[in-house]
Amino acid sequence: MKKYTCSEIRKAKGAIIVYPTMGTLYMQIKDVVKADDGKWYVEGLVWNETGYYQYNMPEDYHGEYEYMSFPISCIKSLDFN
């Protein structure tokens, strides 16, 4: 995967994230932050469908956005549109 700079990531509207336990997902980028451990992370909104078609959820439930954070090394590509 290509390594992106923080300024490139801040200019993008979205990113394709590849994360081992979650697979590939699309994130609406909100911020790029440096954590206490010195690593850079991208933060934003990811569509989460957990609970879809479960008995305790309303019939019209199709997921919701959740605010998540991933290391910038997980970015596969950026969306500037």
C-alpha positions as CSV (number, residue, x, y, z in Angstrom):
1,M,0.0,0.0,0.0
2,K,1.1,3.5,-0.7
3,K,2.2,5.6,2.3
4,Y,0.3,8.8,2.6
5,T,1.3,12.0,4.3
6,C,-0.8,13.7,6.9
7,S,-1.5,16.7,4.6
8,E,-2.7,14.4,1.8
9,I,-5.0,12.6,4.2
10,R,-6.4,15.9,5.6
11,K,-7.3,17.0,2.0
12,A,-9.2,13.8,1.3
13,K,-12.9,13.4,2.0
14,G,-12.8,9.6,2.4
15,A,-10.5,6.6,2.5
16,I,-10.6,2.9,1.9
17,I,-9.3,1.2,5.1
18,V,-8.0,-2.3,5.2
19,Y,-7.9,-3.6,8.8
20,P,-7.3,-7.3,9.7
21,T,-10.3,-7.9,12.0
22,M,-12.8,-5.8,10.0
23,G,-11.8,-6.3,6.4
24,T,-12.1,-3.5,3.9
25,L,-14.3,-0.5,4.7
26,Y,-14.9,3.1,3.6
27,M,-14.3,5.9,6.1
28,Q,-15.4,9.5,5.9
29,I,-12.3,11.3,7.2
30,K,-12.8,13.8,10.0
31,D,-9.3,14.2,11.4
32,V,-5.7,13.0,11.5
33,V,-4.2,12.8,15.0
34,K,-0.9,11.8,16.6
35,A,-1.4,9.5,19.6
36,D,0.7,9.4,22.8
37,D,2.6,6.4,21.4
38,G,3.9,8.6,18.5
39,K,1.9,6.9,15.8
40,W,-0.5,8.8,13.4
41,Y,-4.2,7.8,13.2
42,V,-7.0,8.7,10.9
43,E,-10.4,9.3,12.6
44,G,-13.8,9.4,11.0
45,L,-17.2,7.9,10.3
46,V,-17.6,4.2,9.3
47,W,-20.9,2.6,8.4
48,N,-21.6,-0.2,10.9
49,E,-24.3,-2.8,10.2
50,T,-23.9,-4.8,13.4
51,G,-27.4,-5.8,14.5
52,Y,-28.9,-5.8,11.0
53,Y,-31.6,-8.6,10.9
54,Q,-31.3,-9.4,14.5
55,Y,-34.4,-10.2,16.5
56,N,-34.0,-7.3,19.0
57,M,-33.7,-4.6,16.3
58,P,-36.4,-2.8,14.5
59,E,-37.3,-4.1,11.0
60,D,-36.2,-0.9,9.3
61,Y,-32.7,-0.8,11.0
62,H,-29.9,-0.9,8.4
63,G,-27.0,0.2,10.5
64,E,-25.5,3.5,11.6
65,Y,-22.4,5.6,11.4
66,E,-19.8,5.1,14.2
67,Y,-16.7,7.3,14.9
68,M,-13.6,5.1,14.6
69,S,-9.9,5.4,14.5
70,F,-7.3,3.5,12.5
71,P,-3.5,3.7,12.0
72,I,-2.7,5.6,8.8
73,S,-0.8,2.6,7.6
74,C,-4.2,0.9,7.1
75,I,-5.2,3.4,4.3
76,K,-5.3,1.6,0.9
77,S,-6.5,4.6,-1.1
78,L,-7.9,8.1,-0.7
79,D,-11.1,9.6,-2.1
80,F,-10.7,13.3,-3.0
81,N,-14.2,13.7,-4.6
